[in-house]
Amino acid sequence: MFYKKNETGYKVVREGILLKALVYGEKTLLCEFRIEKGKAIPSHKHPHEQTEYLVSGRLKLIIGNKRFDAEQGDSWCIPGDVEHTGEVLEDSVVVAVFSPVREDYLP
């Protein structure tokens, strides 16, 4: 599967948070989040391991009981079933890999 960059196909996860599935296979899903400054990522957990890279912006993350101030170029990995939340300090673009594939994020 290949993806050619374009501005279509984003869906609203919640107000101010857009998601686009870029490519996926049997075991992984690569997607992009566009998140507006001032939005909160509500506390949640899921069985999927989540590895992310901050393309642009700034985030304050709490993963389990650890705080991480993420800036452009930073990355992190959230194990499955670990509670996590975040605060968006600047408009941000995050690229994320989920394993196994999050069916609810597929186009």
N, C-alpha and C positions, 0 to 999 in steps of 0.2 A: 504494500500500500504506500502511496506517495501523496504528499500534500504540497500544493503550490499556494504560496501566500496570497490571501485575498481578504477583503473586509466584510464578507458575508458569513452567515452561519452561526453567529453568536446568539446564545439564549440567555435570558435573565434567570439567574439563580435566585436572587433577591434584589431589591432595589439597590442600584449602584454596583452590583457584582455581575459581570458578564462572563460566560464560559463558552469555550469552543473546543470541541474534540478535534484534534489535528490528525493523528493517526493512531491505529490500535492493531493489536495482533491477538493471539490466543491468550497471552499472559500479561500484557502491559497495555496501558492507555496513556498517550501523551496529549495533554491539553493545555490551553492558555486561559488564564483568568485576567480580566481587566477590572480593576477595583478602584472606585472613587475615594479620594481623600475624605476622611471623617467617618467612613463606614466601619462597622464592626463585623468581624467574622464571629458569629455566635459559637459558643462552646459546644463542641460535638465530638463524636468519635465514630469510627467505622472499622470494619475488619481489614480494610485495604492498607497496605504500606504506601506511604505518600512521600515522594522525594521531589523537592522543589528548588527552583532557581529564580532569584529575583532579577528580572531583566532591567527594570527601572522602578524607582520609587523608594519608599521606606515603610517598614512594617514593624510593629511591636508584637511579638508572638509569645504565647505561653503554651508550652508543650509539656504535658504532665505537670510537674511543679517547677519547671525551669523557664526563665524568661530569656528571650533572644531578641535583640534589636537588629533587624535585618536591613541592610542597605544594598544598593545596586551591586550586583556581582556575587552576593552571598547565596549560600544554599544550605539546605537542611533536609533531614529525613525524619519522618514521623512513623514509628512502628504502628502496626494495626492495633486497634482497640485502645489507643491512648488518647485521652481527652486533650483537645487543643482549641485555642481561640486566638483572636488577633485584633489589632487596631490598626487602621490604615492611616499613616501619618502624611503621606503624599499619594497622588494618583499613582497607581502601581500596575505593573504587568508582571505576572508570575507564570512560569512554565512548570507544569507538574506532571509527574509520572505516577500512575496508580497501578499497583499489582496486588491481587488480580485485577482485571478490567472492571471498572465501575460501570455496570450495565446502564445505570440511570443517567450517565453522562454521554452515552453514545448518541450520535445524530439520529 
